[in-house]
Amino acid sequence: MTDEPAVSLAHRVPELGALELLIAVARHGSMGGAARELGISQPAASSRIRSVERQLGVSLFDRSPSGSRLTGAGALVTDWARRIMEAAEAFDAGAQALRDRRDSRLRVAASMTIAEYLLPGWLIALRAARPDTAVSLLAGNSGAVAARLIGGEADLGFVEGLAVPAGLDGTVIGRDRLVVVVAPTHAWGRRTSLTPEELAAAPLILREEGSGTRQVLDAALASYGGPAEPLLELSSTTAVKASVVSGAGPSVLSELAVREELAARRLLEVEVAGIHLRRDLRAVWPTGHRPSGPARELLSLTRAAP
């Protein structure tokens, strides 16, 4: 003997809208009153109640010209329906509490240049739009940003580099130019331009491996043997810039990071002919999990990136 497949609970129990209608008919004592309360037509209400009766296999109302009165079975079913609706309301309130808790915080991970020179303005704008959202910022290189997102430690990330890191989706929010900079006292300060070979051969003050700046420089100089062994390797754009200003040596930095120093001539830009030193700025998130809530709102504020 073959067992018949079990019918799922979803097919045996009326859906919430039908139960809400049942309770409304019981409260008003008429299909018309329930239909008006729920914003549907009386024929639609009558049809839906008949469908519930067929589904349950019992008659729920005695219908007459004066209205609709619950049968004994109908009174029991309506009481059960009220308990289900109370549980559904509790479920909805709990889900809303979870959404509110999610929307009350935002964890952002950003590579150093974006964290230092772009995010402050975006976060001020976000604060104006969402004053109750607490934001935490984790700054690091592009590799560290990717690791935090994949590890669930951040809701939204920002990186600079050549491509979206593995395991992430992203969108380009702007573009950035890298520039070769030196102190005015450096010998390159008297040069109008450098060749790629000269840049590749010179010991530079650089960000650490894994940073977006380093990735772009390595790619640009790959056909020239790659950059020479760094003079200094530092984990912060601010530290690199301070070292260059002090005259320790040349570097390649984001134009965003050195605008003020170039304008004040505390640093000088040296052109390099024949190489591409531009990069995309990206917002990134774990694959398949597009930003929502405050993360989505922050993403919308980044369109003013250079």
SESELUM-166315 format. One line per field, with one value per atom (N, C-alpha, C): atom name; x, y, z. Coordinates in Angstrom, 3 decimals, padded with zeros to 6 digits. Example, Ala and Ser with C-alpha at 12.3 -4.5 7.8 and 13.67 -1.06 7.14 Angstrom:
% residues 2
guke = [N;CA;C;N;CA;C] $
x = [013.190;012.300;013.200;012.850;013.670;012.900] $
y = [-005.690;-004.500;-003.300;-002.250;-001.060;000.030] $
z = [007.800;007.800;007.800;007.080;007.140;007.870] $
***
This chain:
% residues 306
guke = [N;CA;C;N;CA;C;N;CA;C;N;CA;C;N;CA;C;N;CA;C;N;CA;C;N;CA;C;N;CA;C;N;CA;C;N;CA;C;N;CA;C;N;CA;C;N;CA;C;N;CA;C;N;CA;C;N;CA;C;N;CA;C;N;CA;C;N;CA;C;N;CA;C;N;CA;C;N;CA;C;N;CA;C;N;CA;C;N;CA;C;N;CA;C;N;CA;C;N;CA;C;N;CA;C;N;CA;C;N;CA;C;N;CA;C;N;CA;C;N;CA;C;N;CA;C;N;CA;C;N;CA;C;N;CA;C;N;CA;C;N;CA;C;N;CA;C;N;CA;C;N;CA;C;N;CA;C;N;CA;C;N;CA;C;N;CA;C;N;CA;C;N;CA;C;N;CA;C;N;CA;C;N;CA;C;N;CA;C;N;CA;C;N;CA;C;N;CA;C;N;CA;C;N;CA;C;N;CA;C;N;CA;C;N;CA;C;N;CA;C;N;CA;C;N;CA;C;N;CA;C;N;CA;C;N;CA;C;N;CA;C;N;CA;C;N;CA;C;N;CA;C;N;CA;C;N;CA;C;N;CA;C;N;CA;C;N;CA;C;N;CA;C;N;CA;C;N;CA;C;N;CA;C;N;CA;C;N;CA;C;N;CA;C;N;CA;C;N;CA;C;N;CA;C;N;CA;C;N;CA;C;N;CA;C;N;CA;C;N;CA;C;N;CA;C;N;CA;C;N;CA;C;N;CA;C;N;CA;C;N;CA;C;N;CA;C;N;CA;C;N;CA;C;N;CA;C;N;CA;C;N;CA;C;N;CA;C;N;CA;C;N;CA;C;N;CA;C;N;CA;C;N;CA;C;N;CA;C;N;CA;C;N;CA;C;N;CA;C;N;CA;C;N;CA;C;N;CA;C;N;CA;C;N;CA;C;N;CA;C;N;CA;C;N;CA;C;N;CA;C;N;CA;C;N;CA;C;N;CA;C;N;CA;C;N;CA;C;N;CA;C;N;CA;C;N;CA;C;N;CA;C;N;CA;C;N;CA;C;N;CA;C;N;CA;C;N;CA;C;N;CA;C;N;CA;C;N;CA;C;N;CA;C;N;CA;C;N;CA;C;N;CA;C;N;CA;C;N;CA;C;N;CA;C;N;CA;C;N;CA;C;N;CA;C;N;CA;C;N;CA;C;N;CA;C;N;CA;C;N;CA;C;N;CA;C;N;CA;C;N;CA;C;N;CA;C;N;CA;C;N;CA;C;N;CA;C;N;CA;C;N;CA;C;N;CA;C;N;CA;C;N;CA;C;N;CA;C;N;CA;C;N;CA;C;N;CA;C;N;CA;C;N;CA;C;N;CA;C;N;CA;C;N;CA;C;N;CA;C;N;CA;C;N;CA;C;N;CA;C;N;CA;C;N;CA;C;N;CA;C;N;CA;C;N;CA;C;N;CA;C;N;CA;C;N;CA;C;N;CA;C;N;CA;C;N;CA;C;N;CA;C;N;CA;C;N;CA;C;N;CA;C;N;CA;C;N;CA;C;N;CA;C;N;CA;C;N;CA;C;N;CA;C;N;CA;C;N;CA;C;N;CA;C;N;CA;C;N;CA;C;N;CA;C;N;CA;C;N;CA;C;N;CA;C;N;CA;C;N;CA;C;N;CA;C;N;CA;C;N;CA;C;N;CA;C;N;CA;C;N;CA;C;N;CA;C;N;CA;C;N;CA;C;N;CA;C;N;CA;C;N;CA;C;N;CA;C;N;CA;C;N;CA;C;N;CA;C;N;CA;C;N;CA;C;N;CA;C;N;CA;C;N;CA;C;N;CA;C;N;CA;C;N;CA;C;N;CA;C;N;CA;C;N;CA;C;N;CA;C;N;CA;C;N;CA;C;N;CA;C;N;CA;C;N;CA;C;N;CA;C;N;CA;C;N;CA;C;N;CA;C;N;CA;C;N;CA;C;N;CA;C;N;CA;C;N;CA;C;N;CA;C;N;CA;C;N;CA;C;N;CA;C;N;CA;C;N;CA;C;N;CA;C;N;CA;C;N;CA;C;N;CA;C;N;CA;C;N;CA;C;N;CA;C;N;CA;C;N;CA;C;N;CA;C;N;CA;C;N;CA;C;N;CA;C;N;CA;C;N;CA;C;N;CA;C;N;CA;C;N;CA;C;N;CA;C;N;CA;C;N;CA;C;N;CA;C;N;CA;C;N;CA;C;N;CA;C;N;CA;C;N;CA;C;N;CA;C;N;CA;C;N;CA;C;N;CA;C;N;CA;C;N;CA;C;N;CA;C;N;CA;C;N;CA;C;N;CA;C;N;CA;C;N;CA;C;N;CA;C;N;CA;C;N;CA;C;N;CA;C;N;CA;C;N;CA;C;N;CA;C] $
x = [000.847;000.000;000.893;000.563;001.380;000.768;001.587;001.087;000.867;-000.275;-000.506;000.376;000.879;001.730;000.944;001.575;000.922;000.709;-000.448;-000.733;-000.121;000.618;001.326;000.360;000.827;000.006;-000.458;000.385;000.031;-001.211;-001.448;-002.633;-003.854;-003.634;-004.740;-005.289;-004.463;-004.849;-005.070;-006.172;-006.419;-005.309;-005.038;-003.975;-004.479;-003.546;-003.869;-004.949;-004.925;-005.938;-007.334;-007.491;-008.804;-009.240;-008.310;-008.654;-009.030;-008.319;-008.652;-010.077;-010.436;-011.791;-012.822;-012.544;-013.454;-013.747;-012.722;-012.895;-013.715;-013.471;-014.213;-015.696;-016.019;-017.427;-018.102;-017.414;-017.972;-018.207;-017.307;-017.434;-018.592;-018.744;-019.778;-021.122;-021.106;-022.341;-022.856;-021.963;-022.383;-021.154;-021.375;-020.297;-019.995;-021.063;-020.867;-020.017;-020.302;-019.519;-018.058;-017.802;-016.417;-015.709;-016.427;-015.829;-015.428;-016.300;-015.974;-014.755;-014.673;-013.522;-012.210;-012.227;-010.985;-010.746;-011.668;-011.463;-011.606;-012.519;-012.770;-014.266;-014.651;-016.076;-016.794;-018.122;-018.887;-018.872;-019.020;-018.922;-017.574;-016.488;-015.164;-015.083;-015.674;-015.659;-016.446;-017.636;-018.459;-017.747;-017.111;-016.393;-015.238;-014.563;-013.412;-013.853;-014.950;-015.452;-015.891;-016.561;-016.960;-015.731;-014.632;-013.404;-012.847;-012.927;-012.457;-013.327;-014.621;-015.514;-015.211;-014.952;-014.601;-013.277;-012.329;-011.004;-011.099;-011.921;-012.047;-013.067;-014.001;-015.025;-016.136;-016.358;-017.440;-018.098;-019.334;-020.047;-019.760;-019.390;-018.975;-020.064;-020.958;-021.977;-023.344;-024.371;-025.749;-026.084;-026.343;-026.589;-028.087;-028.475;-029.875;-029.913;-031.079;-031.169;-030.737;-030.840;-030.472;-028.979;-028.199;-026.770;-026.208;-025.017;-024.319;-024.028;-024.569;-024.388;-023.536;-022.557;-021.651;-022.414;-022.019;-022.476;-021.638;-022.004;-021.191;-019.763;-019.592;-018.242;-017.556;-018.343;-017.777;-017.240;-017.958;-017.500;-016.163;-016.022;-014.755;-013.626;-013.893;-012.854;-012.451;-013.419;-013.103;-012.234;-012.518;-011.684;-010.251;-010.131;-008.782;-008.095;-008.887;-008.331;-007.766;-008.481;-007.984;-006.637;-006.481;-005.183;-004.076;-004.406;-003.399;-003.014;-004.013;-003.715;-002.891;-003.166;-002.347;-000.899;-000.725;000.639;001.305;000.531;001.090;001.499;000.692;001.039;002.306;002.439;003.659;004.865;004.680;005.751;006.155;005.164;005.452;006.174;005.736;006.396;007.840;008.064;009.436;010.306;009.757;010.525;010.855;009.887;010.142;011.236;011.225;012.275;013.648;013.704;014.978;015.421;014.474;014.823;015.301;014.608;015.002;016.395;016.688;018.019;019.087;018.764;019.713;019.959;018.871;018.989;019.570;019.760;020.312;021.832;022.446;023.905;024.362;025.532;026.136;027.630;028.141;029.571;030.189;031.112;031.749;033.228;033.718;035.160;035.643;036.734;037.200;038.709;039.228;040.673;041.076;042.362;042.825;042.479;042.702;042.460;040.996;040.098;038.669;038.281;038.804;038.470;038.888;040.034;040.579;040.051;039.787;039.526;038.129;037.360;036.018;034.920;035.151;034.092;033.614;034.476;033.962;032.798;032.911;031.823;030.561;030.717;029.542;028.870;029.658;029.081;028.376;028.861;028.159;026.779;026.731;025.451;024.523;025.080;024.269;023.722;024.538;024.095;022.896;022.898;021.773;020.502;020.659;019.492;019.050;019.992;019.687;020.383;019.879;020.570;020.636;019.753;019.737;020.609;021.272;022.122;023.548;024.034;025.412;026.331;027.367;028.273;029.637;030.172;031.553;032.357;033.567;034.429;035.688;035.957;037.171;038.016;039.181;040.046;041.200;041.544;042.651;042.905;043.786;044.009;042.870;042.903;041.793;041.616;042.719;042.635;041.953;042.252;041.628;040.143;039.768;038.355;037.596;038.144;037.499;037.338;038.366;038.309;037.230;037.086;036.071;034.664;034.456;033.132;032.781;033.710;033.458;033.276;033.967;033.852;032.643;031.804;030.610;030.879;032.052;032.405;032.023;031.558;031.182;029.979;029.168;027.972;028.238;029.199;029.518;030.997;031.642;033.068;033.376;034.554;035.038;036.504;036.843;038.214;038.665;039.991;040.601;041.469;041.360;042.198;041.789;042.263;042.063;040.807;040.316;039.169;038.456;037.238;036.485;037.150;037.469;038.097;037.211;037.843;037.109;036.122;034.940;033.919;033.022;033.247;032.475;031.822;030.724;030.142;030.433;030.335;030.613;030.178;030.308;029.988;030.997;031.370;032.308;031.582;032.141;031.532;032.334;033.517;034.350;035.695;036.547;037.883;038.915;040.120;041.188;042.458;043.297;044.573;045.700;046.684;047.886;048.934;049.677;050.706;052.031;053.110;054.444;054.735;055.087;055.335;056.694;057.287;058.572;058.557;059.464;059.672;060.371;060.192;060.844;062.358;062.953;064.411;064.931;064.035;064.465;064.929;065.878;066.429;065.351;064.332;063.257;062.423;062.497;061.719;062.129;063.315;063.782;063.524;062.888;062.607;061.210;061.050;059.717;058.977;059.733;059.077;060.100;059.562;060.381;059.975;060.864;060.486;059.983;059.171;058.741;059.912;060.986;062.160;062.793;062.842;063.424;062.565;061.252;060.378;060.517;060.570;060.688;062.003;063.063;064.388;064.595;063.757;063.983;063.363;064.106;063.495;062.455;061.229;060.133;059.635;058.973;058.239;056.841;056.468;055.236;054.333;053.044;052.109;052.437;051.880;052.162;051.500;051.986;051.335;049.913;048.988;047.574;046.790;047.480;046.785;046.426;045.351;044.952;046.005;046.649;047.708;048.845;049.242;050.355;049.968;048.733;048.290;048.384;047.920;047.931;049.359;050.225;051.620;052.323;052.112;052.738;052.305;051.002;050.511;051.077;051.163;051.664;053.124;053.905;055.346;055.711;054.724;055.010;055.875;055.613;056.397;057.780;058.078;059.396;060.152;059.725;060.390;059.795;058.725;058.084;058.866;058.268;058.966;060.189;061.175;062.368;061.985;062.898;062.691;062.378;061.265;060.876;061.941;062.032;062.868;062.252;060.949;060.173;058.835;058.272;056.968;056.099;055.042;054.237;052.772;052.029;050.644;049.622;050.059;049.140;049.533;048.539;048.789;049.358;048.838;049.327;050.806;051.228;052.636;053.513;053.035;053.804;053.977;052.889;052.931;053.881;053.828;054.710;056.171;056.461;057.844;058.332;057.443;057.832;058.042;057.131;057.261;058.573;058.983;060.229;061.477;061.319;062.456;063.068;062.396;062.972;063.063;062.186;062.228;060.939;060.861;059.656;058.619;057.394;056.324;055.304;054.390;053.238;052.005;051.195;050.040;048.810;047.662;046.425;046.444;045.946;045.820;044.926;043.937;043.069;043.866;044.901;045.655;046.645;047.019;048.100;047.664;046.370;045.895;046.389;046.228;046.618;048.118;048.886;050.348;050.834;050.201;050.576;050.216;049.031;048.613;049.554;050.026;050.927;052.389;052.645;054.001;054.893;054.259;055.054;055.474;054.736;055.099;055.004;055.796;055.761;055.373;054.557;054.202;055.191;055.594;056.506;055.766;055.642;054.943;055.759;055.042;055.678;055.009;055.781;055.215;055.005;053.872;053.698;053.140;052.710;052.102;050.753;049.903;048.541;048.488;048.218;048.163;046.791;045.758;044.391;043.765;042.806;042.159;040.703;039.926;038.519;038.365;037.410;036.992;035.681;035.585;034.418;033.787;032.465;031.734;031.584;031.783;031.741;030.943;030.417;029.638;029.712;029.399;029.477;028.592;029.082;028.364;026.941;025.976;024.577;023.860;024.522;023.901;023.967;023.135;023.171;022.791;023.436;023.195;021.726;021.299;019.951;020.026;018.916;018.862;019.892;020.573;021.542;022.719;023.086;024.173;023.772;022.539;022.064;022.016;021.610;021.541;022.936;023.911;025.279;025.784;025.480;025.893;025.347;024.112;023.516;024.207;024.868;025.548;026.943;027.426;028.790;028.899;027.800;027.839;028.595;028.918;029.682;031.192;031.617;033.045;033.718;035.009;035.686;035.864] $
y = [-001.182;000.000;001.246;002.178;003.392;004.509;005.134;006.252;007.464;008.145;009.371;010.471;011.361;012.445;013.364;013.800;014.690;016.063;016.666;018.018;018.993;019.956;020.860;021.722;022.203;023.047;024.303;024.827;026.044;025.836;024.596;024.309;023.963;023.618;023.223;024.386;025.394;026.521;027.759;028.473;029.685;030.717;031.502;032.513;033.691;034.557;035.579;036.537;036.898;037.816;037.266;035.951;035.319;035.288;035.034;035.024;036.422;037.431;038.810;039.151;038.694;038.921;038.184;036.939;036.158;036.890;037.412;038.126;039.390;040.082;041.313;041.026;039.933;039.572;039.263;038.523;038.203;039.468;040.431;041.665;042.533;042.647;043.510;042.816;041.488;040.761;040.844;041.278;041.366;041.348;040.807;040.818;042.239;043.052;044.417;045.247;045.152;045.926;045.504;044.194;043.699;044.137;044.087;044.481;045.949;046.804;048.239;048.479;047.782;047.962;047.600;046.530;046.029;046.572;047.392;048.028;047.088;046.106;045.206;045.220;044.637;044.602;043.515;043.681;042.671;041.321;041.288;039.986;039.300;040.095;039.509;038.938;039.642;039.147;037.843;037.812;036.602;035.423;035.683;034.616;034.080;034.976;034.544;033.717;034.114;033.338;031.951;031.871;030.553;029.679;030.283;029.521;028.966;029.755;029.285;028.125;028.242;027.161;025.874;025.997;024.799;024.224;025.085;024.629;023.884;024.393;023.770;022.645;022.687;021.641;021.841;023.064;023.369;024.678;024.866;026.113;027.063;028.288;029.244;030.250;030.549;031.576;031.075;031.503;031.386;032.724;032.702;033.936;034.181;035.452;035.846;037.282;037.772;039.161;040.166;039.775;040.704;040.683;039.739;039.705;038.306;038.169;036.882;036.582;035.443;035.070;033.812;033.834;032.693;031.422;030.323;029.009;028.602;027.486;027.003;026.751;026.092;025.843;027.158;028.106;029.400;030.149;030.050;030.723;030.146;028.810;028.189;028.619;028.547;028.901;030.365;031.241;032.667;032.885;032.153;032.275;031.834;030.721;030.265;031.287;031.874;032.853;034.060;034.481;035.622;035.291;034.079;033.691;033.700;033.220;033.225;034.659;035.561;036.955;037.623;037.300;037.851;037.388;036.095;035.577;036.248;036.481;037.143;038.574;039.277;040.640;040.663;039.672;039.573;039.289;038.418;038.119;039.387;040.156;041.383;042.402;042.529;043.472;043.058;041.752;041.278;041.537;041.293;041.548;043.030;043.897;045.332;045.730;045.113;045.401;045.007;043.885;043.476;044.472;044.953;045.945;047.231;047.645;048.873;048.739;047.562;047.344;047.357;046.717;046.726;048.146;048.925;050.276;051.260;050.832;051.747;051.722;050.868;050.837;050.575;051.055;050.834;050.644;049.511;049.218;049.387;050.338;050.649;050.294;049.634;049.359;050.087;050.810;051.597;051.605;051.602;051.744;053.170;053.355;054.539;055.853;055.939;057.212;057.612;056.670;056.975;057.295;056.523;056.745;058.132;058.601;059.866;061.080;060.935;062.122;062.209;061.122;061.167;060.807;059.767;059.292;060.329;061.163;062.130;062.969;063.450;064.237;063.422;062.176;061.317;061.006;060.764;060.402;061.589;062.800;063.985;064.087;063.841;063.874;062.760;061.573;060.468;060.795;061.438;061.818;062.751;063.664;064.585;063.838;062.802;062.034;060.994;060.423;059.351;059.650;060.603;060.990;059.886;058.875;057.807;056.610;056.673;055.556;055.758;054.795;054.844;054.205;054.920;054.447;054.144;052.971;052.648;052.490;053.002;052.974;052.179;051.196;050.396;050.726;051.303;051.708;050.721;050.403;049.492;049.467;048.589;048.525;047.750;047.717;047.107;045.631;044.917;043.511;043.328;044.208;044.120;044.437;045.388;045.720;044.493;043.822;042.635;041.556;041.351;040.322;040.630;041.890;042.263;042.046;042.386;042.191;040.712;039.908;038.474;037.819;038.344;037.803;038.308;039.140;039.648;040.740;041.368;042.410;043.801;043.927;045.231;045.057;046.126;046.103;046.648;047.546;048.178;048.528;048.388;048.686;049.606;050.227;051.090;050.767;050.564;050.208;051.004;051.093;051.692;050.609;050.433;049.406;049.134;048.004;047.672;046.856;046.137;045.256;045.032;044.480;044.117;042.902;042.948;041.790;040.543;039.382;038.109;037.984;037.457;037.256;038.451;039.532;040.748;041.188;041.905;042.661;044.127;044.948;046.358;047.231;048.523;049.503;050.642;051.174;052.294;053.558;054.264;055.493;056.726;056.542;057.661;057.175;058.115;057.777;058.681;058.190;058.886;058.815;059.832;059.858;059.785;058.927;058.872;059.813;060.443;061.387;061.081;061.314;061.214;062.545;062.485;063.717;063.649;064.836;064.969;066.265;066.361;067.630;068.604;069.912;070.894;070.771;070.214;070.092;068.862;067.966;066.742;067.058;066.263;066.497;066.436;065.585;065.499;066.771;067.585;068.821;069.779;069.580;070.438;069.800;068.645;067.946;068.289;068.361;068.564;067.248;066.146;064.841;063.741;062.525;061.319;060.307;059.369;058.222;057.119;056.197;055.067;054.268;054.152;053.402;054.073;055.405;056.119;055.922;055.969;055.762;054.342;053.369;051.975;051.715;052.411;052.159;052.856;053.852;054.663;054.027;053.964;053.524;054.562;054.117;055.019;054.759;055.759;055.574;055.127;053.930;053.328;052.830;052.702;051.980;050.497;049.755;048.328;047.565;046.346;045.472;045.177;045.133;044.943;046.231;047.373;048.653;048.900;049.657;049.974;050.781;051.703;052.519;051.639;050.699;049.812;048.927;048.446;047.606;048.345;049.596;050.376;050.662;051.017;051.303;050.050;048.927;047.677;047.331;047.504;047.183;048.137;049.414;050.414;050.182;049.682;049.493;048.038;047.165;045.739;045.494;046.231;046.020;046.656;047.360;047.976;047.297;046.087;045.339;045.535;046.352;046.600;047.614;048.141;049.116;048.503;049.335;048.907;048.612;047.990;047.751;049.082;049.145;050.429;051.008;052.308;053.007;052.877;053.093;052.879;052.269;051.437;050.838;051.095;051.908;052.379;052.015;051.854;051.385;052.508;053.742;054.873;055.909;056.424;057.484;058.719;059.041;060.203;060.058;058.859;058.631;058.739;058.199;058.301;059.764;060.510;061.918;062.720;062.475;063.188;062.888;061.633;061.269;061.991;062.104;062.804;064.286;064.902;066.322;066.599;065.650;065.842;065.718;065.280;065.149;063.771;062.774;061.431;060.762;061.119;060.498;060.728;060.260;060.434;059.354;059.621;058.639;058.793;057.830;057.895;057.828;058.900;059.004;059.481;059.271;059.771;061.291;061.827;063.275;063.835;063.038;063.463;063.754;062.951;063.038;064.197;064.698;065.699;067.040;067.256;068.512;069.735;069.711;070.870;071.104;070.026;070.161;070.659;070.222;070.708;072.180;072.568;073.967;074.885;074.403;075.207;075.028;074.167;073.865;073.271;072.582;071.781;070.482;070.110;068.995;069.462;068.815;069.104;067.830;067.983;066.849;066.741;065.509;065.246;064.367;064.831;064.059;062.829;061.748;060.542;060.231;060.242;060.033;058.542;058.225;056.884;055.822;056.159;055.140;055.640;054.680;054.966;054.859;055.969;055.981;056.453;055.900;056.198;054.913;055.083;053.912;054.221;053.167;053.298;053.277;054.057;053.999;053.221;052.210;051.329;051.188;051.099;050.588;049.089;048.303;046.837;046.234;045.028;044.299;042.813;041.923;040.483;040.098;039.205;038.776;038.337;038.891;038.517;039.222;040.138;040.837;042.341;042.831;044.256;045.076;046.229;047.022;047.403;047.451;047.876;048.802;049.482;050.356;051.464;051.761;052.866;052.634;051.373;051.104;051.553;051.279;051.712;053.237;053.884;055.345;055.954;055.377;055.864;055.707;054.570;054.321;055.415;055.842;056.874;058.223;058.428;059.699;059.771;058.657;058.631;059.076;059.422;059.758;061.021;061.791;063.025;062.785;061.499;061.189;061.686;062.079;062.641;061.596] $
z = [000.000;000.000;000.000;-000.894;-001.018;-000.200;000.672;001.469;000.573;000.775;000.029;000.607;-000.257;000.253;001.178;002.242;003.204;002.576;002.853;002.395;003.399;002.924;003.825;004.610;005.749;006.623;005.887;005.017;004.284;003.431;002.971;002.161;003.023;004.292;005.164;005.982;006.212;007.060;006.182;006.340;005.552;005.767;004.730;004.863;005.702;006.131;007.122;006.642;005.361;004.859;004.998;004.763;004.895;006.352;007.263;008.692;009.172;008.664;009.022;008.569;007.358;006.855;007.713;008.074;008.910;010.214;010.869;012.139;011.926;010.800;010.520;010.287;009.560;009.339;010.665;011.533;012.852;013.662;013.564;014.345;013.838;012.529;011.960;011.828;011.759;011.550;010.130;009.218;007.808;006.902;005.696;004.691;004.239;004.087;003.603;004.538;005.860;006.824;006.836;006.785;006.757;005.484;004.348;003.071;003.093;003.638;003.702;004.592;005.717;006.622;005.945;005.154;004.554;003.149;002.655;001.359;000.182;000.272;-000.840;-001.141;-002.259;-002.610;-001.807;-001.640;-000.918;-001.632;-002.984;-003.649;-003.421;-003.407;-003.169;-001.766;-000.787;000.591;000.698;000.081;000.133;-000.510;-001.651;-002.355;-001.515;-000.829;-000.030;001.165;001.807;002.943;002.478;001.305;000.792;000.530;000.050;-000.184;001.116;002.194;003.498;003.979;003.790;004.202;003.433;002.126;001.349;001.826;002.120;002.560;003.886;004.802;006.129;006.151;005.194;005.156;006.148;006.615;007.558;007.143;007.568;007.337;008.498;008.181;009.217;009.555;008.625;008.840;008.378;009.103;008.629;007.983;006.689;005.956;005.835;006.011;005.874;005.375;004.933;004.487;005.548;006.808;007.886;008.226;007.657;007.934;007.966;008.534;008.608;010.064;010.564;011.971;012.045;012.968;013.119;013.491;012.858;013.304;014.518;015.129;016.255;015.836;014.660;014.146;013.809;013.269;012.911;014.105;015.255;016.476;016.937;016.874;017.258;016.328;015.011;014.035;014.191;014.434;014.607;015.842;016.916;018.117;017.826;017.086;016.722;015.808;014.919;013.985;014.741;015.810;016.594;017.226;017.706;018.308;017.256;016.047;014.970;014.620;014.538;014.196;015.288;016.552;017.641;017.519;017.178;016.992;015.793;014.720;013.539;013.863;014.659;015.056;015.906;016.799;017.606;016.712;015.714;014.756;014.012;013.538;012.794;013.671;014.932;015.845;016.102;016.244;016.442;015.235;014.025;012.804;012.665;013.028;012.969;013.954;015.141;016.124;015.591;014.881;014.279;013.227;012.400;011.381;012.023;013.098;013.779;014.367;014.940;015.532;014.440;013.278;012.167;011.675;011.578;011.044;012.045;013.296;014.293;014.303;013.476;013.424;011.999;011.699;010.387;010.583;010.094;010.197;008.815;008.720;007.441;007.509;006.467;006.345;005.087;005.203;004.060;003.994;002.767;002.587;002.955;003.221;003.935;003.238;001.938;001.248;001.343;001.082;001.166;002.603;003.556;004.961;005.435;004.971;005.453;004.703;003.397;002.590;001.989;001.978;001.403;002.398;003.202;004.098;005.115;005.678;006.664;006.136;004.903;004.331;004.130;003.654;003.454;004.780;005.821;007.117;007.769;007.521;008.025;007.369;006.057;005.346;005.830;006.081;006.587;007.967;008.784;010.135;010.075;009.105;008.956;008.566;007.718;007.261;008.280;009.009;009.980;011.306;012.057;013.300;014.342;014.245;015.252;014.878;013.728;013.303;013.814;014.585;015.080;014.046;013.664;012.617;013.215;012.882;013.248;011.964;011.980;010.792;011.085;010.234;010.323;009.099;009.321;008.215;008.067;006.833;006.553;005.065;004.601;003.165;002.488;001.159;000.424;000.769;000.987;001.371;002.714;003.661;004.987;004.911;004.053;003.875;003.366;002.350;001.795;002.861;003.666;004.704;005.737;006.111;007.093;006.548;005.277;004.680;004.596;004.110;003.962;005.326;006.339;007.686;008.459;007.836;008.504;009.516;009.454;010.415;009.927;008.695;008.150;007.235;007.131;006.296;004.897;004.783;003.501;003.508;002.357;002.270;001.109;001.186;000.115;-000.133;-001.403;-001.757;-002.970;-003.122;-004.310;-004.934;-006.216;-006.836;-008.255;-008.761;-010.166;-010.410;-009.397;-009.609;-008.285;-008.371;-007.168;-006.532;-005.237;-004.596;-004.681;-004.696;-004.774;-003.629;-003.929;-002.922;-002.683;-003.438;-003.245;-004.551;-004.430;-005.525;-005.259;-006.302;-006.076;-007.223;-007.007;-008.039;-007.967;-009.106;-009.160;-008.722;-007.745;-007.245;-007.638;-008.203;-008.618;-009.106;-009.480;-009.954;-009.294;-009.219;-008.502;-009.343;-009.196;-009.916;-008.902;-009.187;-008.363;-008.943;-008.051;-008.501;-007.806;-008.528;-007.944;-007.258;-005.968;-005.212;-004.521;-004.395;-003.696;-002.898;-001.928;-001.230;-002.170;-001.991;-002.872;-002.910;-001.866;-001.813;-002.562;-002.978;-003.659;-005.079;-005.579;-006.919;-007.992;-007.807;-008.812;-008.870;-007.838;-007.829;-008.929;-009.491;-010.590;-011.947;-011.953;-013.200;-013.709;-015.023;-015.592;-015.723;-015.900;-015.992;-015.763;-015.520;-015.351;-016.406;-016.672;-017.497;-016.576;-017.077;-016.247;-015.702;-016.496;-016.039;-014.823;-014.840;-013.697;-012.442;-012.610;-011.457;-010.916;-011.809;-011.384;-010.655;-011.055;-010.476;-009.132;-008.818;-007.621;-006.383;-005.268;-004.004;-003.554;-003.340;-002.998;-001.588;-001.037;000.226;-000.165;000.221;-000.297;000.817;000.471;001.302;001.250;002.203;002.298;001.162;000.902;-000.075;000.377;-000.583;-000.274;-000.336;-000.339;-000.461;-001.920;-002.152;-003.517;-004.245;-003.535;-004.151;-004.642;-003.829;-004.194;-005.383;-005.413;-006.526;-007.852;-007.865;-009.106;-009.542;-008.610;-008.952;-009.468;-008.800;-009.243;-010.663;-010.960;-012.297;-013.341;-012.995;-013.950;-014.300;-013.353;-013.573;-013.866;-014.030;-014.234;-015.456;-016.537;-017.767;-017.695;-016.603;-016.413;-015.274;-014.926;-013.867;-012.492;-012.402;-011.109;-010.291;-009.229;-008.385;-007.711;-007.464;-006.726;-005.273;-004.564;-003.129;-002.441;-001.666;-001.075;-000.155;-000.167;000.793;002.185;002.252;003.473;003.055;003.901;003.631;004.851;004.681;005.804;005.581;006.677;006.582;006.595;006.550;006.599;005.561;004.844;003.868;004.551;005.733;006.465;006.803;007.206;007.539;006.295;005.171;003.922;003.548;003.596;003.207;004.106;005.406;006.335;006.037;005.675;005.356;004.108;003.114;001.882;002.154;002.907;003.233;003.964;004.806;005.561;004.696;003.437;002.540;002.517;003.118;003.187;001.818;000.901;-000.416;-001.172;-002.415;-003.224;-002.929;-003.363;-003.199;-004.315;-004.365;-005.267;-004.383;-004.427;-003.539;-004.297;-003.691;-004.267;-004.320;-005.423;-005.546;-004.443;-004.007;-002.913;-001.649;-001.419;-000.171;-000.138;-001.298;-001.326;-001.918;-002.083;-002.677;-001.907;-000.582;000.215;000.153;000.229;000.205;-001.156;-002.232;-003.564;-003.723;-003.221;-003.329;-002.540;-001.375;-000.538;-000.928;-001.911;-002.399;-001.316;-000.349;000.573;-000.111;-001.158;-002.025;-003.474;-004.327;-005.756;-006.501;-007.548;-008.392;-009.539;-009.842;-010.964;-011.962;-013.176;-014.207;-014.601;-014.953;-015.488;-016.825;-017.874;-019.208;-019.476;-020.116;-020.661;-019.744;-018.526;-017.660;-017.145;-016.830;-016.388;-014.870;-014.204;-012.743;-012.256;-012.868;-012.423;-011.882;-011.002;-010.408;-010.101;-010.020;-009.658;-008.143;-007.662;-006.266;-006.247;-005.407;-005.419;-004.045;-004.057;-002.900;-003.111;-002.056;-002.181;-001.034;-001.292;-000.300;-000.631;000.319;000.037;-001.144;-001.971;-003.166;-002.821;-003.558;-003.385;-002.266;-001.555;-000.424;-000.648;-001.558;-001.881;-000.646;-000.439;000.772;000.946;002.203;002.542;003.742;004.043;005.209;005.131;006.249;006.250;005.308;005.057;004.110;002.707;002.320;001.002;000.921;002.025;002.022;001.918;002.631;002.508;001.096;000.490;-000.901;-001.819;-001.593;-002.444;-002.269;-001.130;-000.861;-001.483;-002.036;-002.542;-003.992;-004.618;-006.052;-006.338;-005.305;-005.499;-005.442;-005.364;-005.321;-006.595;-006.530;-007.703;-008.796] $
***
